Amino acid sequence: MPFKKILCAVDFSAPSRLALEMAVRLSVENGAELVVAHAWDAPRHAVFSELLLKNENLAPAVREEKAELEALAKEAEQLGATNVQSKLLFGVPWHAIVEEGRSDPPYDLLVLGTHGRSGIAHALLGSVAERVARHATCPVLLVRPTGTNVERETRAT
């Protein structure tokens, strides 16, 4: 199945950098558009996201997130991807990623890094990648670091 549009969701962690490398490889192999996205969740104490986004105190944080995201998009180009965009999403990360995946035209593949937590750490922290894989309407590729190699899990919907 050739991919035309790939979304790589990043959180600026080591696993998401591995996911970016995989997404670039797939983008190059398929001649696909690559969108590098980061979901920024507002601080929990905020009640109204519209007011929050207008808050001058948060503008520097949003600018910093955008700058980091644009740097990763440039890195993707340096790795060989030719049609790269960056997109800052707002909201609960797993939900924002799933909703972006449903955009028009929809994505053919979502690529995410996962920390591979299990046990109590997974129970307490949850997993954005797991929730995306459960709710996405297109195939999801999870890239997980294990020692020095990367294991890939796929889930087709």
C-alpha positions in Angstrom: 0.0 0.0 0.0 1.7 3.2 -1.1 1.4 6.2 1.3 0.6 9.6 0.0 0.3 11.5 3.2 2.1 10.7 6.5 1.7 12.3 9.9 4.6 12.0 12.3 3.5 13.1 15.8 6.5 14.1 18.0 6.9 15.1 21.6 10.6 16.0 21.2 11.7 12.8 23.1 14.3 10.3 21.9 11.5 7.8 20.8 9.8 10.5 18.7 13.1 11.3 17.0 13.3 7.6 16.0 9.8 7.8 14.7 10.7 10.9 12.7 13.6 8.9 11.1 11.2 6.1 10.2 8.6 8.6 8.8 11.2 10.3 6.7 12.3 6.9 5.3 8.7 6.0 4.4 8.1 9.4 3.0 11.1 9.2 0.7 10.3 5.6 -0.4 6.7 6.5 -1.3 7.1 10.1 -2.5 4.7 11.0 0.3 3.9 14.3 1.9 5.2 14.4 5.5 3.6 16.4 8.2 5.5 16.7 11.5 3.1 17.6 14.3 3.3 18.3 18.0 0.2 18.3 20.2 0.5 21.0 22.8 -1.8 20.6 25.8 -2.6 23.7 27.8 -1.8 23.7 31.5 -4.5 21.8 33.4 -5.5 24.7 35.5 -6.8 26.6 32.5 -10.6 26.6 32.1 -11.1 28.2 28.7 -8.6 27.3 26.0 -9.6 30.4 23.9 -8.7 32.7 26.8 -5.6 30.7 27.4 -4.3 31.0 23.9 -4.8 34.8 24.1 -2.9 34.9 27.3 0.3 36.9 26.7 2.1 34.8 29.4 1.7 31.7 27.3 2.8 33.2 23.9 6.5 32.5 24.6 5.8 28.9 25.3 3.8 28.5 22.1 6.5 30.2 20.1 9.1 27.8 21.7 7.0 24.8 20.8 6.6 26.0 17.2 10.4 26.7 16.9 11.3 23.2 18.1 8.7 21.7 15.7 10.0 23.7 12.7 13.6 22.6 13.6 12.4 18.9 13.4 10.7 19.6 10.0 14.1 21.0 8.8 15.8 18.0 10.1 13.4 15.8 8.2 14.3 17.7 5.0 18.0 17.2 5.8 17.3 13.5 6.1 15.9 13.4 2.6 12.2 14.2 2.8 11.1 16.7 0.1 7.6 17.6 0.9 7.6 18.5 4.7 5.3 20.6 6.7 5.1 21.3 10.4 1.9 21.7 12.4 1.3 22.6 16.0 -1.9 21.0 17.3 -3.7 22.1 20.5 -5.5 19.9 23.0 -5.2 16.5 24.6 -2.4 15.0 22.6 -3.9 11.6 21.7 -7.2 13.2 20.7 -5.6 16.1 18.7 -3.5 13.6 16.8 -6.4 11.3 16.0 -8.5 14.3 14.8 -5.6 15.6 12.6 -5.4 12.1 11.1 -9.0 12.5 10.0 -8.4 15.8 8.2 -9.3 16.2 4.6 -7.6 14.7 2.7 -7.0 12.1 5.4 -3.6 10.7 6.3 -2.6 7.3 5.0 -0.3 6.6 8.0 0.3 7.9 11.5 3.8 7.4 12.9 4.6 7.9 16.6 7.4 7.1 19.0 6.5 5.3 22.2 8.4 5.0 25.4 7.4 1.4 25.8 6.4 1.8 29.5 4.7 -1.1 31.1 3.3 -2.1 34.5 2.7 0.6 37.0 4.3 3.4 35.0 2.0 2.6 32.1 -1.0 2.4 34.4 -0.2 5.8 36.1 0.9 7.7 33.0 -1.2 6.1 30.3 0.0 6.0 26.7 -0.7 8.6 24.0 0.5 6.1 21.4 -1.8 3.4 22.7 -4.8 5.7 22.6 -3.9 6.9 19.1 -3.6 3.3 17.9 -7.0 2.5 19.4 -8.9 5.4 18.0 -7.2 6.3 14.7 -9.0 5.7 11.4 -5.9 4.8 9.5 -2.9 2.5 10.0 -0.6 3.5 12.9 3.1 2.7 13.1 4.6 2.8 16.7 8.4 3.1 16.9 9.8 1.9 20.2 13.4 2.0 21.4 14.8 -1.2 22.9 18.4 -1.0 23.8 20.2 0.0 20.6 17.6 -1.4 18.1 14.1 -0.2 17.3 11.1 -2.5 17.4 8.2 -1.6 15.3 4.6 -2.4 16.1 1.9 -1.9 13.5 -1.8 -1.8 13.9 -4.0 -1.6 10.8 -7.5 -0.4 11.3 
